[in-house]
Amino acid sequence: MRRQVKGEAVRRELIPGESTALLKELHLLTRDGDLNADSLRKLKQVNHLVRLLAPAVEDVLARFGDPVIVDCGAGKGYLGFILHELFLGPAAKGTLVGVESRPELARDAEERAGRLGFSRMRFLAAEVSEAELPPRVHLVTALHACDTATDDALLLAIRHGADHVAVVPCCQAEVARQLERVGDGTPFAALHAHPWHRREFGSHLTNVIRALVLEASGYRVTVTELAGWEHSLKNELILGTKVRARSAGAQAALDALLAASGVRPKLVRALAGPAAAGSAPGR
């Protein structure tokens, strides 16, 4: 892994249309226009996600008058600012809403958007599950939203009828805690008997369930690697495109997996309703 990228080599890391001025403003580039190792890792992840999101962004901009894109767990807003520069700004349409639970980050991002004249961006200081958003949302993203925050992003997409959803999960712990209480009564017991295996298996099981929930909700789902492992260990990307109302086959597969594993993560409980959520394990 290179420690730093300098000079003309920086250009090779950029997406066409992506400005060094914006990346300096986001502190991804140094004042001299170089990339240090940490910033290079971040930029590779964000830029690769932007490239994968491009067809979805172009689709909603082409089909809707003022599509709404929601970036859940927006952090410093890297993804949102780049999407605005490359797509929303040139199209002169669409709204990007960054939802961030840390008020200072949301405030800083809002001020930066105003300073840059990025008029199609706004930031909300709120948990994803509590954010006041338009009833219709067209694209939902979440890059490294931790633990059940990814479930909140998927729930938002499903409930708001999003045409596209893209999440890169991070730090899944809820299902691992549930597996610890399940004990030896399931066919999967040997797969999570040891704490290390329980954490890794729990993470994998969480994302399999998330993909099945999306499929059951009518999405065509692709699961792939976001970027090289040298850039991030939290590297699984779940992409969904709404293609039908529901899928009975995916719902049956989901129900069978939940019954066999003995877990019910937040996303499943929330979609089942308040009564189910209140009695579920690991709440």
LOMAR-478071 format. One line per field, with one value per residue (C-alpha): residue number from 1; residue in three letters; x, y, z. Coordinates in steps of 0.05 Angstrom, whole numbers. Example, Ala and Ser with C-alpha at 12.3 -4.5 7.8 and 13.67 -1.06 7.14 Angstrom:
num = c(1:2)
residu = c(ALA:SER)
x = c(246:273)
y = c(-90:-21)
z = c(156:143)
END
This chain:
num = c(1:2:3:4:5:6:7:8:9:10:11:12:13:14:15:16:17:18:19:20:21:22:23:24:25:26:27:28:29:30:31:32:33:34:35:36:37:38:39:40:41:42:43:44:45:46:47:48:49:50:51:52:53:54:55:56:57:58:59:60:61:62:63:64:65:66:67:68:69:70:71:72:73:74:75:76:77:78:79:80:81:82:83:84:85:86:87:88:89:90:91:92:93:94:95:96:97:98:99:100:101:102:103:104:105:106:107:108:109:110:111:112:113:114:115:116:117:118:119:120:121:122:123:124:125:126:127:128:129:130:131:132:133:134:135:136:137:138:139:140:141:142:143:144:145:146:147:148:149:150:151:152:153:154:155:156:157:158:159:160:161:162:163:164:165:166:167:168:169:170:171:172:173:174:175:176:177:178:179:180:181:182:183:184:185:186:187:188:189:190:191:192:193:194:195:196:197:198:199:200:201:202:203:204:205:206:207:208:209:210:211:212:213:214:215:216:217:218:219:220:221:222:223:224:225:226:227:228:229:230:231:232:233:234:235:236:237:238:239:240:241:242:243:244:245:246:247:248:249:250:251:252:253:254:255:256:257:258:259:260:261:262:263:264:265:266:267:268:269:270:271:272:273:274:275:276:277:278:279:280:281:282:283)
residu = c(MET:ARG:ARG:GLN:VAL:LYS:GLY:GLU:ALA:VAL:ARG:ARG:GLU:LEU:ILE:PRO:GLY:GLU:SER:THR:ALA:LEU:LEU:LYS:GLU:LEU:HIS:LEU:LEU:THR:ARG:ASP:GLY:ASP:LEU:ASN:ALA:ASP:SER:LEU:ARG:LYS:LEU:LYS:GLN:VAL:ASN:HIS:LEU:VAL:ARG:LEU:LEU:ALA:PRO:ALA:VAL:GLU:ASP:VAL:LEU:ALA:ARG:PHE:GLY:ASP:PRO:VAL:ILE:VAL:ASP:CYS:GLY:ALA:GLY:LYS:GLY:TYR:LEU:GLY:PHE:ILE:LEU:HIS:GLU:LEU:PHE:LEU:GLY:PRO:ALA:ALA:LYS:GLY:THR:LEU:VAL:GLY:VAL:GLU:SER:ARG:PRO:GLU:LEU:ALA:ARG:ASP:ALA:GLU:GLU:ARG:ALA:GLY:ARG:LEU:GLY:PHE:SER:ARG:MET:ARG:PHE:LEU:ALA:ALA:GLU:VAL:SER:GLU:ALA:GLU:LEU:PRO:PRO:ARG:VAL:HIS:LEU:VAL:THR:ALA:LEU:HIS:ALA:CYS:ASP:THR:ALA:THR:ASP:ASP:ALA:LEU:LEU:LEU:ALA:ILE:ARG:HIS:GLY:ALA:ASP:HIS:VAL:ALA:VAL:VAL:PRO:CYS:CYS:GLN:ALA:GLU:VAL:ALA:ARG:GLN:LEU:GLU:ARG:VAL:GLY:ASP:GLY:THR:PRO:PHE:ALA:ALA:LEU:HIS:ALA:HIS:PRO:TRP:HIS:ARG:ARG:GLU:PHE:GLY:SER:HIS:LEU:THR:ASN:VAL:ILE:ARG:ALA:LEU:VAL:LEU:GLU:ALA:SER:GLY:TYR:ARG:VAL:THR:VAL:THR:GLU:LEU:ALA:GLY:TRP:GLU:HIS:SER:LEU:LYS:ASN:GLU:LEU:ILE:LEU:GLY:THR:LYS:VAL:ARG:ALA:ARG:SER:ALA:GLY:ALA:GLN:ALA:ALA:LEU:ASP:ALA:LEU:LEU:ALA:ALA:SER:GLY:VAL:ARG:PRO:LYS:LEU:VAL:ARG:ALA:LEU:ALA:GLY:PRO:ALA:ALA:ALA:GLY:SER:ALA:PRO:GLY:ARG)
x = c(0:28:39:25:3:31:28:0:-12:-69:-108:-110:-148:-204:-269:-279:-311:-286:-249:-187:-217:-274:-228:-184:-247:-264:-192:-182:-127:-72:-62:-8:-57:-28:-63:-37:-49:-112:-144:-126:-163:-224:-224:-218:-277:-321:-303:-315:-383:-398:-381:-427:-482:-477:-530:-579:-568:-574:-638:-674:-651:-678:-745:-765:-772:-738:-712:-692:-627:-616:-545:-554:-499:-469:-410:-370:-411:-357:-405:-459:-413:-383:-452:-474:-413:-417:-492:-542:-505:-496:-568:-596:-646:-654:-643:-591:-606:-549:-573:-521:-532:-473:-497:-428:-415:-484:-473:-404:-429:-488:-441:-394:-452:-472:-400:-392:-459:-483:-556:-584:-556:-582:-562:-604:-577:-618:-617:-638:-700:-722:-704:-761:-758:-804:-854:-823:-749:-715:-645:-618:-544:-506:-431:-406:-468:-452:-490:-566:-559:-553:-620:-650:-625:-656:-720:-723:-713:-767:-818:-806:-810:-738:-723:-651:-612:-538:-508:-439:-451:-404:-394:-453:-461:-535:-543:-479:-510:-573:-533:-500:-569:-594:-550:-541:-612:-603:-570:-520:-495:-426:-416:-419:-396:-332:-335:-292:-336:-398:-377:-358:-417:-464:-438:-448:-517:-538:-522:-554:-618:-614:-608:-667:-709:-695:-712:-776:-793:-788:-715:-666:-604:-530:-479:-407:-341:-336:-260:-196:-187:-125:-172:-225:-242:-315:-323:-389:-435:-509:-543:-618:-663:-739:-768:-833:-881:-861:-826:-861:-802:-752:-800:-805:-729:-723:-774:-739:-671:-698:-732:-669:-621:-664:-648:-692:-651:-678:-697:-741:-774:-788:-821:-862:-893:-890:-917:-863:-809:-827:-821:-760:-692:-634:-677)
y = c(0:68:115:178:200:264:308:282:214:245:257:182:172:220:209:251:316:309:372:378:442:402:348:400:430:361:353:292:328:366:441:419:373:307:246:216:142:151:198:153:95:139:167:99:73:134:140:66:72:134:95:38:87:126:84:91:166:177:134:175:241:218:193:242:318:327:261:255:220:205:191:156:164:218:234:291:284:259:217:270:327:285:263:336:358:302:294:339:404:392:367:426:380:333:340:304:298:277:247:248:235:278:351:381:341:358:431:432:398:446:505:475:464:537:561:520:541:469:489:419:392:396:360:336:324:263:188:156:125:194:239:280:263:270:213:193:178:153:130:112:103:85:78:44:58:19:-42:-31:38:-1:-34:36:56:-6:5:77:53:1:45:105:65:79:57:42:27:17:1:-18:-48:-39:-70:-117:-139:-149:-218:-243:-224:-262:-323:-325:-335:-384:-440:-509:-520:-498:-531:-473:-483:-507:-447:-398:-438:-396:-320:-306:-350:-321:-250:-270:-316:-264:-211:-257:-280:-207:-188:-251:-233:-161:-184:-231:-176:-131:-187:-203:-129:-131:-111:-144:-151:-154:-167:-152:-124:-49:-40:-79:-106:-62:-2:-28:-91:-70:-82:-116:-76:-92:-60:-63:-40:-41:-86:-113:-106:-168:-236:-294:-340:-294:-285:-361:-367:-311:-343:-411:-379:-341:-403:-446:-394:-371:-297:-237:-174:-104:-99:-161:-138:-69:-94:-145:-89:-60:-122:-166:-115:-111:-186:-200:-221:-174:-111)
z = c(0:-20:37:-3:-72:-100:-161:-226:-194:-153:-218:-231:-166:-186:-221:-284:-261:-189:-169:-127:-98:-67:-41:-8:23:50:76:33:-3:32:18:-32:-67:-42:-13:51:65:107:58:0:33:45:-25:-58:-18:-31:-105:-118:-85:-127:-190:-170:-151:-217:-255:-197:-190:-265:-265:-212:-243:-310:-285:-230:-228:-160:-134:-61:-42:31:57:125:176:132:177:145:81:34:-7:-10:-31:-87:-111:-113:-151:-203:-211:-176:-190:-265:-271:-232:-199:-140:-66:-24:51:96:162:218:292:314:314:305:241:213:229:198:135:129:135:83:34:41:33:-31:-59:-60:-56:-67:-2:69:133:191:260:278:284:218:251:275:216:186:112:52:46:-21:-24:-88:-67:1:17:80:81:144:187:250:276:272:238:173:190:200:130:98:136:112:40:44:80:35:-29:-51:-122:-103:-40:-27:41:65:135:193:262:263:336:349:318:351:419:400:379:447:478:426:454:425:399:327:267:267:338:319:273:331:392:399:408:347:303:334:315:244:233:264:216:156:179:191:119:90:127:103:31:38:70:10:-38:-1:-6:-81:-93:-140:-97:-112:-58:-75:-50:-45:-52:-40:31:39:40:89:128:128:55:38:-8:-13:-73:-85:-142:-134:-188:-158:-100:-62:-70:-37:-50:-16:43:51:49:101:147:143:158:218:245:237:266:323:313:297:281:286:212:216:281:255:192:231:272:343:377:347:361:434:447:405:432:435:438)
END
